[in-house]
Amino acid sequence: MKDNAKELLPVVDADGKVIGQTTRGEAHSGVDGKPLHPVVHLHLFNLQGELFLQHRPAWKDIQPDRWDTAVGGHVDWGEDLPTALKREVREEIGIEINVAKDIPEFLTSYVFESPRERELVNVFRLVTDTKPQPSEELDGGRFFSRAEILDKMDQNFFTPNFEQEYQRILG
């Protein structure tokens, strides 16, 4: 499996307003001003307060073989945030959410920049008793306690984005 470098993504301003388009390959190339593109993240908690994290497969072009947010994905060209969130949750962890009924809580948006890309990250939270079923897009996943997460911080176990987001929003 491999990421689709030709996938079309919107380019947005810091407020999330669409101002153009780019490809995934261009957005992740680290050149051309690193176009700001929107993504959705979902922090999925079980009823015991544990946080589900996905294990990124070795074939991913960004942060392979690290643990990351339960759901994280690009907003496709022409998609709005609720549609992208619903699609990514279904694709990555096999949960069908009805965004009108099972409303994930919107937490915040922020700009994340790495040497390769700039993302407008839209962060959501959901508590569920539904067991995630990681897809072939992932290399599995599991629930972590807060103590486990804190114990593994700063050890190259998690993605840098997850660590920053966890400390900023959930820590």
Backbone as JSON, one array per atom type, in Angstrom:
{
  "sequence": "MKDNAKELLPVVDADGKVIGQTTRGEAHSGVDGKPLHPVVHLHLFNLQGELFLQHRPAWKDIQPDRWDTAVGGHVDWGEDLPTALKREVREEIGIEINVAKDIPEFLTSYVFESPRERELVNVFRLVTDTKPQPSEELDGGRFFSRAEILDKMDQNFFTPNFEQEYQRILG",
  "N": [[0.84, -1.18, 0.0], [0.35, 2.33, -0.55], [0.53, 5.89, -0.1], [-1.58, 8.15, -1.93], [-0.2, 10.28, -4.02], [-1.34, 12.02, -5.81], [-3.79, 12.76, -4.9], [-6.35, 15.14, -4.49], [-6.35, 18.08, -2.55], [-7.8, 20.66, -0.51], [-6.51, 24.0, -0.26], [-6.13, 26.15, 2.43], [-6.83, 29.16, 4.36], [-5.72, 30.46, 7.57], [-8.1, 30.53, 8.96], [-9.56, 28.51, 7.92], [-10.84, 28.92, 5.52], [-11.34, 28.05, 2.17], [-8.93, 28.56, -0.28], [-7.71, 27.66, -2.51], [-6.28, 24.85, -4.3], [-4.37, 21.79, -4.02], [-2.09, 19.03, -4.51], [-1.69, 15.96, -2.68], [0.96, 15.11, -2.79], [2.32, 17.52, -3.41], [1.62, 19.01, -1.15], [2.98, 17.66, 0.83], [5.61, 17.92, 0.19], [7.42, 19.74, 1.2], [8.15, 22.01, -0.09], [7.39, 24.93, -2.14], [6.23, 26.77, -0.36], [4.89, 25.21, 1.46], [1.86, 24.43, 1.33], [-0.98, 25.27, 3.26], [-3.14, 22.92, 4.48], [-6.28, 21.36, 5.29], [-6.96, 19.07, 7.98], [-8.54, 16.4, 9.81], [-8.77, 15.34, 13.16], [-9.55, 12.81, 15.46], [-10.04, 12.17, 18.8], [-10.57, 9.34, 20.45], [-12.29, 8.01, 23.07], [-12.84, 5.36, 25.43], [-15.41, 4.1, 27.68], [-14.11, 3.86, 30.05], [-12.31, 5.87, 30.11], [-9.97, 5.57, 28.71], [-7.73, 6.17, 25.99], [-7.96, 5.62, 22.56], [-5.47, 4.7, 20.28], [-3.94, 4.74, 17.06], [-1.71, 2.59, 15.25], [0.68, 3.62, 13.09], [1.36, 2.41, 9.85], [4.4, 1.01, 8.41], [4.66, 1.78, 5.75], [3.7, 4.37, 5.44], [4.0, 7.78, 4.32], [4.53, 9.87, 6.01], [5.72, 9.98, 9.28], [6.09, 7.04, 9.75], [5.44, 3.87, 11.39], [4.81, 4.7, 14.0], [2.88, 5.57, 16.93], [-0.31, 7.14, 16.99], [-2.93, 9.66, 16.9], [-6.29, 8.43, 17.17], [-7.9, 8.74, 14.87], [-6.94, 10.32, 11.98], [-6.85, 12.39, 9.27], [-6.8, 13.69, 5.91], [-8.83, 16.4, 4.73], [-10.7, 16.03, 1.95], [-10.68, 17.48, -1.38], [-13.44, 19.51, -1.93], [-14.9, 18.52, 0.22], [-16.61, 18.96, 3.4], [-15.9, 19.61, 6.9], [-17.48, 17.88, 8.73], [-18.22, 15.78, 6.97], [-15.72, 14.82, 6.11], [-14.67, 13.97, 8.59], [-16.5, 11.93, 9.33], [-16.07, 10.12, 7.19], [-13.32, 9.5, 7.49], [-13.3, 8.31, 10.06], [-14.85, 6.03, 9.6], [-13.26, 4.79, 7.55], [-10.75, 4.39, 8.83], [-11.09, 3.27, 11.46], [-13.38, 1.78, 11.39], [-15.86, 2.58, 12.46], [-19.15, 3.65, 12.29], [-20.34, 6.78, 12.38], [-22.98, 8.94, 13.12], [-23.05, 12.06, 12.33], [-24.97, 13.92, 12.94], [-26.31, 12.88, 15.07], [-24.58, 11.33, 16.85], [-22.72, 13.33, 17.92], [-19.49, 14.3, 17.56], [-17.43, 16.05, 19.85], [-16.26, 19.24, 19.13], [-13.05, 20.41, 19.63], [-10.82, 22.19, 19.09], [-9.0, 24.19, 16.66], [-5.85, 24.33, 15.06], [-2.67, 25.38, 13.72], [-0.33, 23.17, 12.49], [3.05, 22.65, 11.91], [5.61, 21.04, 10.17], [8.87, 20.0, 8.99], [8.12, 19.06, 6.48], [5.43, 19.72, 5.89], [2.41, 21.78, 6.29], [-0.39, 21.91, 8.3], [-3.84, 22.58, 8.87], [-5.21, 21.72, 11.65], [-8.08, 20.18, 12.76], [-9.64, 19.43, 15.61], [-11.36, 16.85, 17.26], [-13.43, 15.15, 19.72], [-14.62, 12.09, 21.05], [-16.61, 9.95, 23.01], [-17.14, 6.55, 23.4], [-18.8, 3.31, 23.43], [-18.38, 1.56, 21.49], [-16.38, -0.83, 19.87], [-13.37, -0.14, 18.27], [-12.4, -1.07, 14.94], [-9.63, -1.43, 13.46], [-8.57, -0.61, 10.17], [-7.06, -1.85, 7.07], [-5.56, 0.3, 6.41], [-4.16, 0.96, 8.61], [-1.78, -0.2, 11.09], [-2.96, -1.7, 13.08], [-4.23, -1.0, 16.44], [-4.94, 0.31, 19.74], [-6.36, 0.75, 23.06], [-5.09, 3.14, 25.37], [-4.04, 3.9, 28.67], [-3.99, 6.95, 30.59], [-1.67, 7.06, 32.15], [0.02, 5.24, 30.79], [0.39, 6.63, 28.39], [1.66, 9.01, 29.24], [4.0, 7.88, 30.25], [5.31, 7.02, 27.94], [5.93, 9.27, 26.52], [8.1, 11.48, 24.69], [9.86, 9.53, 23.7], [10.12, 8.74, 21.09], [8.03, 7.09, 20.42], [5.42, 7.89, 19.98], [3.87, 9.99, 17.43], [5.29, 13.2, 16.74], [3.34, 15.18, 16.38], [1.08, 14.07, 17.67], [2.03, 14.01, 20.34], [2.42, 16.77, 20.87], [-0.2, 17.71, 20.5], [-1.63, 16.22, 22.42], [-0.49, 17.14, 24.83], [-1.19, 19.84, 24.64], [-4.01, 19.84, 24.47], [-5.25, 17.65, 25.81], [-3.67, 16.96, 27.93]],
  "CA": [[0.0, 0.0, 0.0], [1.1, 3.58, -0.61], [-0.32, 7.07, -0.15], [-1.84, 8.66, -3.27], [0.42, 11.6, -4.15], [-2.16, 12.86, -6.7], [-5.05, 13.08, -4.21], [-6.57, 16.59, -4.43], [-6.64, 18.64, -1.23], [-7.98, 22.11, -0.49], [-5.56, 24.88, 0.43], [-6.96, 27.03, 3.24], [-6.16, 30.17, 5.2], [-5.68, 30.06, 8.99], [-9.48, 30.42, 9.45], [-10.19, 27.37, 7.28], [-11.49, 29.29, 4.26], [-10.67, 27.47, 1.01], [-8.37, 29.59, -1.16], [-7.09, 27.01, -3.66], [-6.15, 23.4, -4.19], [-3.04, 21.24, -4.23], [-2.09, 17.57, -4.41], [-1.06, 15.44, -1.47], [2.4, 15.13, -3.03], [2.81, 18.9, -3.27], [1.41, 19.43, 0.24], [3.95, 16.98, 1.69], [6.94, 17.98, -0.42], [8.29, 20.66, 1.93], [8.49, 23.14, -0.96], [6.26, 25.77, -2.58], [5.6, 27.43, 0.77], [4.13, 24.23, 2.24], [0.47, 24.88, 1.36], [-1.77, 24.92, 4.44], [-4.28, 22.07, 4.09], [-7.01, 20.95, 6.49], [-7.08, 17.68, 8.39], [-9.38, 16.14, 10.98], [-8.28, 14.4, 14.17], [-10.54, 12.39, 16.45], [-9.56, 11.48, 20.0], [-11.64, 8.4, 20.78], [-12.18, 7.47, 24.42], [-13.83, 4.37, 25.85], [-16.15, 4.52, 28.87], [-13.18, 3.84, 31.18], [-11.44, 7.02, 29.99], [-8.76, 5.26, 27.96], [-7.67, 6.79, 24.67], [-7.58, 4.71, 21.48], [-4.46, 5.22, 19.36], [-3.63, 3.9, 15.92], [-0.3, 2.38, 14.93], [0.89, 3.97, 11.68], [2.16, 1.38, 9.19], [5.74, 1.37, 7.94], [4.62, 2.33, 4.38], [3.21, 5.75, 5.41], [5.04, 8.74, 3.92], [4.78, 10.76, 7.16], [5.76, 9.33, 10.59], [5.79, 5.61, 9.74], [5.73, 3.01, 12.53], [4.62, 5.4, 15.28], [1.5, 5.61, 17.44], [-0.88, 8.45, 16.67], [-4.34, 9.91, 17.16], [-7.16, 7.36, 16.69], [-8.26, 9.05, 13.48], [-6.32, 11.53, 11.45], [-6.85, 12.32, 7.82], [-7.01, 14.9, 5.12], [-10.12, 16.79, 4.18], [-10.56, 15.98, 0.49], [-11.19, 18.59, -2.17], [-14.91, 19.52, -2.01], [-15.51, 18.0, 1.45], [-16.64, 19.8, 4.58], [-15.31, 18.92, 8.05], [-18.26, 16.73, 9.21], [-18.15, 14.69, 5.99], [-14.37, 14.26, 6.19], [-14.55, 13.26, 9.86], [-17.29, 10.7, 9.23], [-15.38, 9.23, 6.25], [-12.06, 9.03, 8.08], [-13.61, 7.4, 11.17], [-15.27, 4.77, 8.97], [-12.13, 4.19, 6.84], [-9.6, 4.03, 9.66], [-11.37, 2.43, 12.63], [-14.59, 1.0, 11.17], [-17.03, 3.02, 13.25], [-20.09, 4.51, 11.57], [-20.92, 7.79, 13.25], [-23.99, 9.82, 12.55], [-22.59, 13.34, 12.87], [-26.11, 14.69, 13.42], [-26.77, 12.28, 16.32], [-23.41, 11.05, 17.69], [-21.91, 14.5, 17.58], [-18.19, 14.44, 18.22], [-17.21, 17.39, 20.4], [-15.18, 20.0, 18.53], [-12.19, 20.95, 20.68], [-10.06, 23.35, 18.65], [-8.22, 24.13, 15.42], [-4.53, 24.96, 15.18], [-1.76, 25.12, 12.61], [0.83, 22.33, 12.81], [4.04, 22.72, 10.84], [6.8, 20.2, 10.26], [9.73, 20.31, 7.85], [7.52, 18.61, 5.22], [4.06, 20.15, 5.61], [1.64, 22.63, 7.22], [-1.77, 21.46, 8.35], [-4.83, 23.18, 9.77], [-5.73, 20.54, 12.34], [-9.39, 20.36, 13.37], [-9.6, 18.38, 16.61], [-12.64, 16.43, 17.82], [-13.37, 14.16, 20.79], [-15.83, 11.27, 21.14], [-16.6, 8.84, 23.96], [-18.0, 5.51, 22.83], [-18.64, 1.93, 23.89], [-18.17, 0.77, 20.28], [-14.99, -1.25, 19.73], [-12.79, 0.19, 16.97], [-11.91, -2.15, 14.09], [-8.65, -0.8, 12.58], [-8.57, -1.09, 8.78], [-5.75, -2.15, 6.49], [-4.81, 1.57, 6.34], [-3.42, 1.06, 9.86], [-1.11, -1.4, 11.56], [-3.6, -1.98, 14.35], [-4.48, 0.07, 17.39], [-5.42, -0.16, 21.04], [-6.61, 1.78, 24.06], [-4.0, 3.44, 26.29], [-4.39, 4.69, 29.85], [-3.24, 8.21, 30.69], [-0.34, 6.75, 32.7], [0.82, 4.66, 29.71], [0.73, 7.7, 27.44], [2.67, 9.88, 29.85], [5.23, 7.1, 30.39], [5.96, 6.84, 26.64], [6.22, 10.57, 25.91], [9.5, 11.83, 24.42], [10.66, 8.33, 23.45], [9.92, 8.39, 19.67], [6.98, 6.08, 20.35], [4.29, 8.6, 19.38], [4.23, 11.02, 16.46], [5.45, 14.51, 17.39], [2.06, 15.89, 16.34], [0.24, 13.55, 18.75], [2.56, 14.47, 21.63], [2.1, 18.19, 21.05], [-1.65, 17.86, 20.63], [-2.03, 15.65, 23.7], [-0.09, 18.07, 25.89], [-1.92, 21.1, 24.47], [-5.46, 19.73, 24.59], [-5.74, 16.61, 26.71], [-2.72, 16.76, 29.03]],
  "C": [[0.88, 1.25, 0.0], [0.12, 4.73, -0.66], [-0.43, 7.57, -1.59], [-1.34, 10.1, -3.38], [-0.41, 12.55, -5.01], [-3.51, 13.23, -6.11], [-5.18, 14.61, -4.1], [-7.01, 17.03, -3.04], [-6.92, 20.13, -1.35], [-6.8, 22.79, 0.18], [-6.44, 25.89, 1.15], [-6.12, 28.12, 3.88], [-6.27, 29.71, 6.65], [-7.07, 29.94, 9.61], [-10.22, 29.25, 8.82], [-10.91, 27.68, 5.99], [-10.66, 28.74, 3.09], [-10.22, 28.59, 0.08], [-7.69, 28.99, -2.39], [-7.08, 25.51, -3.48], [-4.71, 22.99, -4.47], [-3.18, 19.72, -4.24], [-1.43, 17.18, -3.1], [0.46, 15.48, -1.61], [3.0, 16.51, -2.87], [2.71, 19.37, -1.83], [2.45, 18.84, 1.18], [5.38, 17.09, 1.19], [7.93, 18.87, 0.33], [8.73, 21.85, 1.1], [7.23, 23.92, -1.3], [5.51, 26.38, -1.4], [4.79, 26.52, 1.66], [2.67, 24.68, 2.37], [-0.29, 24.36, 2.59], [-3.0, 24.15, 3.98], [-4.95, 21.51, 5.35], [-7.0, 19.44, 6.7], [-8.05, 17.6, 9.56], [-8.68, 15.13, 11.87], [-9.43, 14.07, 15.1], [-9.83, 11.67, 17.58], [-10.74, 10.66, 20.51], [-11.37, 7.77, 22.14], [-13.21, 6.38, 24.63], [-14.47, 4.86, 27.15], [-15.27, 4.52, 30.13], [-12.19, 5.02, 31.13], [-10.13, 6.77, 29.28], [-8.86, 5.82, 26.55], [-7.19, 5.78, 23.64], [-6.56, 5.4, 20.58], [-4.23, 4.21, 18.24], [-2.12, 3.75, 15.78], [-0.15, 2.62, 13.43], [1.77, 2.9, 11.02], [3.49, 1.91, 8.65], [5.72, 2.01, 6.55], [4.15, 3.78, 4.33], [4.34, 6.72, 5.07], [5.38, 9.72, 5.03], [4.71, 9.92, 8.44], [5.4, 7.84, 10.56], [6.15, 4.94, 11.07], [5.7, 3.73, 13.88], [3.14, 5.34, 15.67], [0.98, 7.03, 17.33], [-2.35, 8.5, 17.07], [-5.21, 8.81, 16.52], [-7.51, 7.54, 15.22], [-7.58, 10.35, 13.1], [-6.27, 11.43, 9.95], [-7.14, 13.65, 7.17], [-8.48, 15.13, 4.81], [-9.9, 16.81, 2.67], [-11.12, 17.22, -0.16], [-12.71, 18.45, -2.27], [-15.62, 19.0, -0.78], [-15.59, 19.07, 2.53], [-16.11, 18.97, 5.76], [-16.15, 17.74, 8.55], [-18.18, 15.53, 8.26], [-16.78, 14.01, 6.05], [-14.18, 13.45, 7.47], [-15.28, 11.92, 9.8], [-16.59, 9.68, 8.33], [-14.12, 8.65, 6.88], [-12.3, 8.06, 9.23], [-14.01, 6.04, 10.62], [-14.07, 4.05, 8.33], [-11.05, 3.66, 7.77], [-9.94, 3.08, 10.8], [-12.74, 1.74, 12.56], [-15.8, 1.37, 11.99], [-17.87, 3.95, 12.38], [-20.66, 5.51, 12.57], [-21.93, 8.6, 12.46], [-23.68, 11.19, 13.14], [-23.74, 14.24, 13.32], [-26.56, 14.18, 14.79], [-25.6, 12.05, 17.3], [-22.39, 12.16, 17.47], [-20.58, 14.47, 18.33], [-18.03, 15.89, 18.69], [-16.04, 18.05, 19.69], [-14.37, 20.63, 19.64], [-11.47, 22.22, 20.25], [-9.53, 23.13, 17.23], [-6.9, 24.82, 15.69], [-3.7, 24.61, 13.95], [-0.58, 24.31, 13.13], [1.78, 22.39, 11.63], [5.22, 21.82, 11.16], [7.7, 20.58, 9.09], [9.1, 19.96, 6.49], [6.17, 19.22, 4.88], [3.54, 21.13, 6.65], [0.19, 22.2, 7.13], [-2.59, 22.36, 9.26], [-5.55, 22.01, 10.41], [-7.02, 20.91, 13.06], [-9.61, 19.16, 14.3], [-10.98, 18.14, 17.21], [-12.4, 15.36, 18.88], [-14.69, 13.41, 20.81], [-15.61, 10.17, 22.17], [-17.58, 7.81, 23.44], [-17.79, 4.18, 23.54], [-18.47, 0.99, 22.7], [-16.69, 0.44, 20.15], [-14.47, -0.89, 18.35], [-12.27, -1.07, 16.25], [-10.92, -1.54, 13.1], [-8.62, -1.45, 11.19], [-7.16, -1.42, 8.33], [-4.93, -0.88, 6.27], [-3.89, 1.71, 7.55], [-2.69, -0.25, 10.14], [-1.63, -1.7, 12.97], [-3.8, -0.75, 15.21], [-4.95, -0.52, 18.69], [-5.68, 1.04, 21.95], [-5.42, 1.9, 25.01], [-4.56, 4.2, 27.49], [-3.57, 5.98, 29.82], [-1.81, 7.95, 31.18], [0.56, 6.14, 31.62], [1.29, 5.73, 28.72], [1.83, 8.57, 28.01], [4.01, 9.18, 29.99], [6.01, 6.99, 29.07], [6.25, 8.15, 25.91], [7.73, 10.76, 25.74], [10.41, 10.62, 24.23], [10.57, 7.87, 21.99], [8.94, 7.25, 19.49], [5.75, 6.65, 19.64], [4.79, 9.54, 18.28], [4.42, 12.34, 17.22], [4.15, 15.3, 17.44], [1.16, 15.4, 17.47], [0.72, 14.08, 20.09], [2.23, 15.93, 21.88], [0.62, 18.4, 21.28], [-2.14, 17.34, 21.98], [-1.71, 16.63, 24.84], [-0.89, 19.37, 25.83], [-3.39, 20.96, 24.84], [-5.92, 18.77, 25.68], [-4.9, 16.44, 27.97], [-3.1, 17.49, 30.26]]
}
